[in-house]
Amino acid sequence: MLRNLVKTAAVAVSAAIVLSAVPAMAQDMINQTGKASEALPGLQKFLNLPADERSQVSVYYNLRIKNCDTSKVTATLNAGGKETPLRIAADGRITPLPNRDQLNGGATITMNMPKTCTIGPKIKVHSTQPAGKSYDAAGLALGIKQGNGAMSKIAGAMALALKKLDRVYFVGGGDGTVEVGGQKKPLPRTGANGEYPAGTPFFVPSQFPGASRINLTKAASTALFDTPPK
């Protein structure tokens, strides 16, 4: 399902088949294979939505790897008789993701890892606008709306218990301003001890009616949609 559809993906993760190691007699490493649609919860349903319902929103996945040496964990996508090694970045981000046809065709993912490992996916929801110093504010607002709409369709009845996306965090964006009616107003920034680094600028469309553009002093690495902090 679409916590990241940020913290909302916690429900999706708990409903999915989380990749976790099963002890093996005298082996140091084990292989596990599962359906890609279950290893990456919500992705298949998201990609099967009409394109115009996700034009401003997309997802990626970070693997949370615990109880083992992360450098020894590898993943392979098996689709259409072809094997594709998947890259796991330092932050756990896995690429490339299987596409809609591969997921609909029953693609699987094989994990090779130390037997002590436990691995689970964490969904991140982001804007489809190019990462940089400037963003279309209306597009971001639409992305939030599309993300919540997708979540409702994917989660079904469970969507009633999920927090709604309402803001965008510009990771690494420095300081930021939002243009409203020809005026520039400063974006709020995160404090310490939150999920995002202190000083991360963020935009809540409902707090800036009529906003047209976001400008940052540094290029953001990504623009993440999220729910209100706890």
C-alpha positions in Angstrom: 0.0 0.0 0.0 1.0 3.3 -0.8 4.4 5.1 5.5 5.6 6.5 2.8 2.5 5.9 1.2 5.1 7.1 3.7 4.1 6.2 7.2 1.0 4.8 5.7 3.0 2.0 4.2 3.4 0.4 7.7 0.0 -1.2 7.0 1.2 -2.4 3.6 4.4 -3.9 5.0 2.6 -5.7 7.8 0.2 -7.2 5.3 3.0 -8.3 2.9 5.2 -11.3 3.1 8.3 -9.8 4.7 11.5 -11.5 3.6 13.0 -13.0 6.7 15.7 -15.7 7.0 14.9 -19.3 8.0 17.7 -20.9 9.9 19.6 -23.5 7.8 21.5 -26.4 9.4 25.2 -25.7 8.8 24.9 -23.1 6.2 26.2 -19.5 6.5 24.1 -18.2 3.6 20.6 -19.0 2.4 18.5 -18.2 -0.6 14.8 -17.2 -0.5 12.6 -16.6 -3.4 9.2 -15.0 -3.3 6.7 -13.2 -5.5 7.9 -9.7 -6.3 4.4 -8.4 -5.8 4.6 -9.6 -2.2 8.2 -8.6 -1.5 7.3 -5.1 -2.7 3.9 -4.5 -1.2 1.5 -2.3 -3.1 3.7 -1.8 -6.2 1.7 -4.0 -8.5 -1.6 -2.4 -7.7 0.0 1.1 -7.9 1.4 0.5 -11.3 -1.9 -1.0 -12.5 -3.7 2.3 -11.7 -4.4 4.5 -14.8 -1.4 6.7 -15.6 -3.4 9.9 -15.2 -4.1 8.9 -11.5 -0.3 8.8 -10.7 1.2 11.4 -13.0 2.6 13.4 -10.0 3.4 10.6 -7.6 5.7 7.5 -7.6 7.2 5.1 -5.2 10.5 3.5 -4.3 11.5 0.9 -1.7 14.2 0.8 1.0 15.1 -2.6 2.4 15.5 -2.6 6.2 18.3 -5.1 6.8 18.9 -6.3 10.4 21.1 -8.8 12.2 23.7 -9.4 9.5 26.4 -7.8 7.4 24.4 -5.8 4.8 27.2 -6.0 2.3 26.6 -9.8 2.0 22.9 -9.3 1.0 22.1 -9.6 -2.7 18.9 -9.6 -4.7 17.9 -10.8 -8.1 14.8 -10.2 -10.1 13.5 -13.2 -12.1 11.1 -12.3 -14.8 10.3 -13.8 -18.2 13.1 -16.3 -17.9 15.6 -13.6 -17.4 17.6 -12.8 -14.2 18.4 -9.1 -13.4 20.7 -8.3 -10.4 19.2 -5.6 -8.2 21.3 -2.9 -6.6 20.9 -2.3 -2.9 22.2 1.2 -2.0 23.8 2.2 1.3 20.4 3.5 2.5 18.7 0.2 1.5 17.1 1.6 -1.7 16.6 -1.2 -4.2 16.8 -0.6 -8.0 15.6 -1.2 -10.6 12.1 -2.0 -9.5 10.1 -4.5 -11.6 7.7 -2.9 -14.1 4.0 -3.5 -14.4 4.2 -6.3 -17.0 6.8 -8.2 -14.9 4.7 -8.0 -11.8 1.6 -9.0 -13.6 3.5 -11.9 -15.2 4.4 -13.4 -11.8 8.0 -12.1 -11.4 9.9 -13.3 -8.4 12.8 -11.9 -6.3 15.5 -14.1 -4.9 17.5 -12.9 -1.9 20.9 -14.4 -1.0 21.9 -13.5 2.6 23.4 -14.7 5.9 21.0 -16.9 7.7 20.8 -14.5 10.6 19.3 -11.7 8.4 15.8 -10.3 8.6 14.8 -8.0 5.7 11.6 -6.0 5.2 10.6 -3.2 2.7 9.9 0.4 3.6 7.9 2.4 1.0 8.9 5.9 0.1 6.4 8.1 -1.9 7.9 10.9 -4.0 7.1 13.5 -6.6 7.6 12.7 -10.2 9.0 16.2 -10.8 12.8 16.3 -11.5 14.8 16.6 -8.3 16.3 20.1 -8.1 16.0 23.7 -6.8 12.5 24.5 -8.2 9.2 22.7 -8.1 5.7 23.4 -9.4 3.6 23.9 -6.2 0.3 22.9 -7.9 1.9 19.7 -9.2 3.0 18.8 -5.6 -0.5 19.5 -4.3 -1.9 17.2 -7.0 0.7 14.5 -6.1 -0.6 14.5 -2.5 -4.1 14.2 -3.8 -3.1 11.3 -6.2 -1.2 9.6 -3.4 -4.2 9.6 -1.1 -6.4 8.4 -3.9 -4.1 5.6 -4.7 -3.8 4.6 -1.1 -7.6 4.4 -0.8 -7.9 2.1 -3.8 -5.0 -0.1 -2.8 -5.7 -0.4 0.9 -9.5 -0.7 0.5 -11.3 -0.7 3.8 -8.0 -0.4 5.7 -7.5 3.1 4.2 -9.9 4.5 6.8 -7.4 3.9 9.5 -4.5 5.5 7.7 -3.2 9.0 8.0 -3.5 11.2 5.0 -0.5 12.6 3.1 -0.5 16.4 3.5 3.1 17.6 3.0 6.3 17.4 0.9 9.8 17.2 2.4 12.7 18.5 0.2 15.6 16.3 1.4 18.9 18.2 1.2 17.1 21.4 -0.1 18.7 23.9 2.2 16.4 26.9 2.7 13.2 27.3 0.7 10.6 29.8 -0.3 7.1 29.4 -1.7 5.6 31.9 -4.2 2.1 33.0 -3.4 0.3 35.8 -5.3 3.6 37.3 -6.4 5.1 37.2 -2.9 7.8 34.9 -1.6 7.2 33.3 1.8 9.7 31.2 3.8 9.1 27.5 4.0 9.0 25.9 7.4 11.9 23.6 8.3 12.1 20.5 10.5 13.4 20.5 14.0 15.7 18.0 15.7 14.8 14.4 16.6 12.4 14.0 13.7 12.5 11.4 10.9 14.1 14.0 8.5 17.4 15.8 9.1 17.0 19.0 11.1 16.5 22.0 8.9 14.8 20.1 6.0 12.4 22.5 4.3 8.8 21.2 3.8 5.7 22.4 2.1 2.1 21.9 3.3 -0.2 23.1 0.4 -3.2 23.8 2.7 -1.0 26.3 4.6 -0.3 28.3 1.3 -3.4 28.5 -0.8 -2.7 29.6 -4.3 1.0 28.7 -4.1 2.6 28.6 -7.5 6.3 27.6 -7.1 8.8 26.3 -4.6 12.4 27.6 -4.7 15.3 26.1 -2.8 18.8 27.3 -2.1 20.2 23.8 -2.7 19.0 21.1 -5.1 16.9 18.5 -3.2 17.9 14.9 -3.7 14.2 14.0 -3.7 10.8 15.5 -2.8 9.0 13.0 -0.4 5.3 13.0 0.4 4.5 12.3 4.0 1.9 12.4 6.7 1.8 14.8 9.7 4.5 14.0 12.2 3.5 12.2 15.4 
